[in-house]
Amino acid sequence: MEFDIVIIGGGLVGASLASALKNSGLRLALVEGQALPELDSEWDSRIYAFTPGNVDFLKECGAWQRLDSSRVQQVEEMRVFGDAGARLNFSAYEIGAPELAFIMESRLLQHALWASLREQDNLTLLQPAQCAEMSLQEDAALLKLKDGREIRAKLIVGADGRDSWARNQTLMPEVPTPYHQHGVVANFNIGKNHRGIAYQWFTPDGILALLPLPGRRISIVWSVSPEKSAELLALTHEEFSARVAEASGHMLGDLQVITPPASFALRVLNLAHIAKHRLALVGDAAHNIHPLSGQGVNLGLRDVRELVKVLQQRGDLDCGDLRLLRRYEQARQNDIMSMQLTTDTLKNLFVNDNPLLRTLRNLGLSATDKLVPLKKMLVRHALN
């Protein structure tokens, strides 16, 4: 089998890349090892906040229009609390925007993307299919599947997540640095209306974020030590709900678990290169960041947007030419580094018992809240 581009990984990032190239004239293949998660009425515990810029991109892909709008929630305001009374408020209305973000379940969006992919003329879907071997040569990339099929392409794109097979096959030796924290996630019914407001609490023993869902529901990401994560997961649902309500100052009243809590280890991955001859990495295959900003999937979609732009403007170069892929890498460098630096600094600043740092971090929050031009600049950047 011969293609121009083979995408490894059919999650949100890989599927959106394939969809965005539907009118490119390129021959595409998408290799995905797993069946799509079952689509039912239950709420998915994997919740993402999408920036308006990425929502516009997903509309161009033809996926956003397929979503059930009753399962999409707009975020109009965000309230951030320090651990000594400091607070910082961000509002879409301050800059004349209708919303800061849209909250959506991963599973629903993945189904919408795949519905578009199945109608795509220039795409061959290989699912389920497991990768076995990869070789990057001067004139082509060769990929062998475990069922014996062999694929030849000008470019392979690794979009296969944080434990990327594609990355690990190609001598990109940097290993993730653990944060020694786990992210605990769950969804809840709530006693009070959230009014489209997202909340975040920075405390010395963890970072708690509450994201609004449609109706009287929320999703949480609670970044805590592995020991506290194990303690939280061992609680009954009633005890866990009470613990989250207490940690959030009962901001949204009584809570009731609607999806069982789960946890995952947090880490940062900063690669020296996210491209080489015949290979490009996107999404979590290219970088890992702390979830406190909710920007992981947005960073990945911005990777896709840039790679699509570079491929569309390739001129006489073939898709896997290193000169072309270096343009992609260089264009993404500042965004990735600044997001990693911001999240890493905030995590280290707040998960710290140093009294001086405690004073400084709370003064910083309060000062930023009073600097309206700075707040507007931060909000506008977050909308991309």
C-alpha positions as CSV (number, residue, x, y, z in Angstrom):
1,M,0.0,0.0,0.0
2,E,1.3,3.4,-0.9
3,F,0.2,6.8,0.5
4,D,1.5,10.3,0.8
5,I,0.8,10.5,4.5
6,V,0.1,7.8,7.1
7,I,-1.3,9.0,10.5
8,I,-0.7,6.7,13.4
9,G,-3.4,7.2,16.0
10,G,-7.1,8.0,15.5
11,G,-7.9,10.0,18.7
12,L,-9.0,13.6,18.6
13,V,-5.7,14.9,17.3
14,G,-5.0,12.3,14.6
15,A,-8.6,12.2,13.4
16,S,-8.8,16.0,13.1
17,L,-5.5,16.0,11.1
18,A,-6.9,13.4,8.6
19,S,-10.2,15.4,8.4
20,A,-8.4,18.7,7.8
21,L,-6.6,17.2,4.8
22,K,-9.7,16.0,3.1
23,N,-9.4,18.5,0.2
24,S,-5.6,18.4,0.0
25,G,-5.3,16.0,-2.9
26,L,-3.0,13.8,-0.7
27,R,-3.5,10.1,-0.3
28,L,-4.0,9.4,3.4
29,A,-4.1,6.4,5.6
30,L,-5.1,6.4,9.3
31,V,-3.9,3.5,11.5
32,E,-5.8,3.0,14.8
33,G,-5.3,0.0,17.1
34,Q,-8.5,0.3,19.1
35,A,-12.2,0.1,18.3
36,L,-14.1,3.4,18.9
37,P,-15.4,3.7,22.5
38,E,-19.0,2.8,22.8
39,L,-21.4,5.7,22.4
40,D,-24.2,5.8,25.0
41,S,-26.1,8.2,27.2
42,E,-23.6,8.0,30.1
43,W,-21.3,10.9,30.7
44,D,-17.7,10.4,29.7
45,S,-15.1,11.1,32.4
46,R,-12.7,12.4,29.8
47,I,-13.7,16.0,29.4
48,Y,-11.9,18.7,27.5
49,A,-12.2,22.5,27.3
50,F,-11.8,23.7,23.7
51,T,-10.7,27.2,22.8
52,P,-12.9,29.2,20.3
53,G,-10.1,29.1,17.8
54,N,-10.0,25.3,17.9
55,V,-13.8,25.0,17.8
56,D,-13.6,27.0,14.5
57,F,-11.0,24.5,13.3
58,L,-13.3,21.6,14.2
59,K,-16.1,23.2,12.4
60,E,-13.9,23.4,9.3
61,C,-13.2,19.7,9.7
62,G,-17.0,19.1,9.7
63,A,-17.1,17.5,13.1
64,W,-18.4,20.2,15.5
65,Q,-21.7,20.5,13.5
66,R,-22.4,16.8,14.1
67,L,-22.4,17.1,17.9
68,D,-25.5,17.1,20.1
69,S,-25.5,20.7,21.3
70,S,-27.2,19.7,24.5
71,R,-23.9,18.0,25.5
72,V,-21.8,21.1,24.9
73,Q,-21.3,23.7,27.6
74,Q,-19.9,27.3,27.1
75,V,-17.5,28.7,29.7
76,E,-18.2,32.4,30.2
77,E,-16.1,33.1,33.2
78,M,-13.2,31.6,35.2
79,R,-12.5,32.2,38.9
80,V,-9.1,31.3,40.3
81,F,-8.4,31.1,44.1
82,G,-5.1,31.1,45.9
83,D,-4.5,29.6,49.3
84,A,-4.5,32.8,51.3
85,G,-7.6,34.7,50.1
86,A,-6.2,35.9,46.8
87,R,-8.4,35.5,43.7
88,L,-8.3,36.2,40.0
89,N,-11.3,36.4,37.7
90,F,-11.3,36.0,33.9
91,S,-14.4,37.0,32.0
92,A,-15.2,36.7,28.3
93,Y,-17.3,39.8,28.5
94,E,-14.3,41.9,29.5
95,I,-13.0,41.6,25.9
96,G,-16.4,41.4,24.2
97,A,-16.2,37.7,23.5
98,P,-19.2,35.4,23.9
99,E,-17.3,32.7,25.7
100,L,-13.8,31.6,26.9
101,A,-14.1,27.9,26.0
102,F,-16.5,25.1,25.2
103,I,-16.6,21.9,27.3
104,M,-17.1,18.7,25.5
105,E,-16.8,14.9,26.2
106,S,-13.9,13.2,24.4
107,R,-16.0,10.2,23.3
108,L,-18.7,12.3,21.6
109,L,-16.2,14.4,19.6
110,Q,-14.3,11.3,18.5
111,H,-17.4,9.8,17.1
112,A,-18.3,13.0,15.3
113,L,-14.8,13.1,13.7
114,W,-14.9,9.5,12.7
115,A,-18.3,10.0,11.1
116,S,-16.7,12.6,8.8
117,L,-13.7,10.4,8.2
118,R,-15.8,7.5,6.9
119,E,-17.2,9.8,4.2
120,Q,-13.7,11.0,3.1
121,D,-12.6,10.0,-0.4
122,N,-8.8,10.4,0.0
123,L,-8.6,8.4,3.2
124,T,-8.1,4.7,3.9
125,L,-9.0,3.7,7.4
126,L,-6.9,0.8,8.9
127,Q,-8.8,-0.2,12.1
128,P,-8.1,-2.1,14.2
129,A,-4.5,-2.4,13.1
130,Q,-1.4,-2.6,15.2
131,C,2.0,-1.2,14.2
132,A,5.0,-3.6,14.2
133,E,8.0,-1.9,12.6
134,M,8.9,1.4,11.1
135,S,11.8,2.5,9.0
136,L,12.5,6.1,7.9
137,Q,14.5,6.1,4.6
138,E,15.7,8.8,2.3
139,D,12.9,8.5,-0.3
140,A,10.1,7.0,1.9
141,A,8.9,5.8,5.3
142,L,8.0,2.2,5.6
143,L,5.5,0.9,8.1
144,K,4.8,-2.8,8.8
145,L,1.6,-3.8,10.6
146,K,1.4,-6.9,12.9
147,D,-1.0,-8.6,10.4
148,G,1.8,-8.5,7.8
149,R,0.6,-5.6,5.7
150,E,3.3,-3.2,4.6
151,I,2.8,0.5,3.9
152,R,5.0,3.0,2.1
153,A,4.5,6.7,2.5
154,K,6.2,10.1,2.1
155,L,5.4,11.1,5.7
156,I,4.4,9.3,8.9
157,V,2.7,11.4,11.5
158,G,2.7,10.1,15.1
159,A,-0.5,11.1,16.8
160,D,-0.6,8.1,19.1
161,G,-0.7,9.8,22.5
162,R,1.6,10.3,25.4
163,D,3.1,6.8,25.2
164,S,3.6,7.2,21.5
165,W,4.8,4.0,19.7
166,A,5.9,6.2,16.7
167,R,8.1,8.4,19.0
168,N,9.7,5.5,20.8
169,Q,10.6,3.8,17.5
170,T,12.6,6.7,16.1
171,L,15.3,7.4,18.6
172,M,13.8,10.5,20.2
173,P,15.3,9.6,23.5
174,E,13.9,12.2,25.9
175,V,11.8,10.6,28.6
176,P,8.9,12.2,30.4
177,T,9.7,13.8,33.8
178,P,7.1,12.8,36.4
179,Y,5.4,15.5,38.4
180,H,4.8,13.0,41.3
181,Q,1.2,14.0,41.1
182,H,-1.9,12.2,39.8
183,G,-4.9,13.8,38.2
184,V,-8.2,12.5,39.7
185,V,-11.2,13.0,37.4
186,A,-14.9,12.5,37.9
187,N,-18.3,14.0,37.0
188,F,-21.0,15.2,39.5
189,N,-24.5,16.4,39.8
190,I,-24.5,19.7,41.7
191,G,-26.8,21.4,44.1
192,K,-26.4,25.0,42.7
193,N,-26.3,26.3,39.1
194,H,-22.8,26.8,37.9
195,R,-23.9,29.6,35.5
196,G,-21.2,28.7,33.0
197,I,-18.4,29.5,35.4
198,A,-15.2,27.4,35.7
199,Y,-13.4,27.4,39.1
200,Q,-9.8,26.6,40.1
201,W,-8.2,26.4,43.6
202,F,-4.5,26.4,44.1
203,T,-3.5,24.9,47.5
204,P,-0.2,23.6,48.8
205,D,-1.4,19.9,48.6
206,G,-3.1,20.1,45.2
207,I,-4.9,22.0,42.4
208,L,-8.6,21.5,42.0
209,A,-10.5,22.5,38.8
210,L,-14.2,22.4,38.4
211,L,-15.5,22.6,34.8
212,P,-19.1,23.2,34.0
213,L,-21.1,20.6,32.1
214,P,-24.6,21.1,30.6
215,G,-27.4,21.3,33.2
216,R,-26.5,21.0,36.8
217,R,-23.4,19.0,36.3
218,I,-19.6,19.5,36.6
219,S,-16.4,17.7,35.8
220,I,-13.3,17.9,38.0
221,V,-9.6,17.5,37.6
222,W,-7.9,17.3,41.0
223,S,-4.1,17.2,40.8
224,V,-2.8,15.7,44.0
225,S,0.0,13.5,45.3
226,P,-0.1,9.7,44.5
227,E,-0.8,9.0,48.1
228,K,-3.8,11.4,48.2
229,S,-5.0,10.1,44.9
230,A,-5.1,6.5,46.3
231,E,-6.9,7.8,49.4
232,L,-9.5,9.6,47.3
233,L,-10.2,6.6,45.1
234,A,-10.6,4.3,48.1
235,L,-13.5,6.5,49.4
236,T,-17.2,5.6,48.8
237,H,-18.9,7.8,46.3
238,E,-20.7,9.7,49.1
239,E,-17.4,10.3,50.9
240,F,-15.6,11.4,47.7
241,S,-18.4,13.8,46.9
242,A,-18.2,15.3,50.3
243,R,-14.5,15.7,50.1
244,V,-14.7,17.5,46.7
245,A,-17.5,19.8,48.0
246,E,-15.4,20.7,51.1
247,A,-12.3,21.4,49.0
248,S,-14.3,23.7,46.7
249,G,-15.8,25.6,49.7
250,H,-19.2,24.2,48.8
251,M,-19.3,26.7,46.0
252,L,-21.8,24.6,44.0
253,G,-23.6,23.0,47.0
254,D,-23.9,19.3,47.6
255,L,-22.3,17.0,45.0
256,Q,-23.3,13.6,43.7
257,V,-20.9,11.3,41.7
258,I,-22.3,10.4,38.3
259,T,-19.1,8.9,36.8
260,P,-16.7,6.9,39.1
261,P,-13.5,8.7,39.9
262,A,-10.3,7.6,38.0
263,S,-6.7,8.9,38.1
264,F,-3.7,9.1,35.8
265,A,0.0,10.0,36.5
266,L,1.0,13.6,35.6
267,R,4.3,14.4,33.8
268,V,6.0,16.8,31.5
269,L,7.7,15.9,28.2
270,N,9.8,18.4,26.3
271,L,11.4,17.0,23.1
272,A,14.4,18.7,21.5
273,H,12.7,17.9,18.1
274,I,9.2,17.0,17.1
275,A,10.1,16.3,13.5
276,K,12.7,14.5,11.5
277,H,13.0,13.3,7.9
278,R,9.8,11.5,7.0
279,L,8.3,11.9,10.5
280,A,6.3,14.5,12.4
281,L,4.8,14.3,15.9
282,V,1.6,16.0,17.0
283,G,-0.4,16.2,20.3
284,D,0.7,14.2,23.3
285,A,3.1,12.3,21.2
286,A,5.1,15.6,20.8
287,H,4.6,17.1,24.3
288,N,3.1,16.5,27.7
289,I,2.0,19.4,30.0
290,H,0.4,19.7,33.4
291,P,-3.4,19.7,33.1
292,L,-3.9,22.7,35.4
293,S,-4.4,25.0,32.4
294,G,-6.7,22.6,30.5
295,Q,-4.7,23.2,27.4
296,G,-3.2,19.8,26.5
297,V,-5.7,19.0,23.7
298,N,-5.7,22.6,22.5
299,L,-2.0,22.5,22.1
300,G,-2.3,19.3,20.1
301,L,-5.0,20.8,17.8
302,R,-2.8,23.9,17.2
303,D,0.0,21.4,16.2
304,V,-2.5,20.0,13.6
305,R,-3.5,23.4,12.3
306,E,0.2,24.4,11.8
307,L,1.1,21.1,10.2
308,V,-1.8,21.3,7.8
309,K,-0.8,24.9,6.8
310,V,2.8,23.8,6.2
311,L,1.7,20.9,4.1
312,Q,-0.6,23.0,2.0
313,Q,2.2,25.5,1.3
314,R,4.9,22.8,0.6
315,G,5.4,23.9,-3.1
316,D,7.7,21.4,-4.8
317,L,8.8,19.7,-1.6
318,D,7.3,16.3,-0.8
319,C,5.4,15.8,2.4
320,G,8.2,14.2,4.4
321,D,11.1,16.5,3.4
322,L,13.0,17.6,6.5
323,R,13.2,21.2,5.2
324,L,9.4,21.3,5.2
325,L,9.0,19.6,8.6
326,R,11.5,22.0,10.2
327,R,9.1,24.8,9.3
328,Y,6.4,23.0,11.3
329,E,8.7,22.4,14.2
330,Q,9.9,26.0,14.4
331,A,6.5,27.4,14.1
332,R,5.3,25.3,17.1
333,Q,8.3,25.9,19.3
334,N,7.2,29.1,21.1
335,D,3.7,28.0,21.8
336,I,4.8,24.6,23.2
337,M,7.6,26.0,25.3
338,S,5.6,28.9,26.7
339,M,2.7,26.6,27.7
340,Q,5.1,24.1,29.4
341,L,6.9,26.9,31.2
342,T,3.7,28.5,32.4
343,T,2.1,25.3,33.7
344,D,5.4,24.0,35.2
345,T,6.0,27.3,37.0
346,L,2.5,27.5,38.4
347,K,2.6,23.9,39.6
348,N,5.9,24.4,41.4
349,L,4.9,27.8,42.8
350,F,1.7,26.6,44.4
351,V,2.5,23.1,45.4
352,N,5.1,24.4,47.8
353,D,5.0,25.0,51.6
354,N,7.6,27.9,51.5
355,P,6.0,30.8,53.4
356,L,7.7,33.4,51.2
357,L,6.5,31.7,48.0
358,R,3.0,31.5,49.5
359,T,3.0,35.3,50.1
360,L,4.4,36.0,46.6
361,R,2.0,33.7,44.7
362,N,-1.0,35.2,46.4
363,L,0.2,38.8,45.8
364,G,0.8,37.8,42.2
365,L,-2.8,36.6,41.8
366,S,-4.3,39.7,43.4
367,A,-2.1,42.0,41.4
368,T,-2.9,40.4,38.1
369,D,-6.6,40.6,38.9
370,K,-6.2,44.4,39.2
371,L,-4.2,44.8,35.9
372,V,-7.1,44.9,33.4
373,P,-4.9,45.2,30.3
374,L,-2.8,42.2,31.3
375,K,-5.9,40.2,32.0
376,K,-7.3,41.1,28.6
377,M,-4.1,40.1,26.9
378,L,-4.1,36.7,28.7
379,V,-7.8,36.0,27.8
380,R,-7.2,36.9,24.1
381,H,-4.2,34.5,24.0
382,A,-6.4,31.8,25.6
383,L,-9.0,32.1,22.8
384,N,-6.7,30.9,20.0
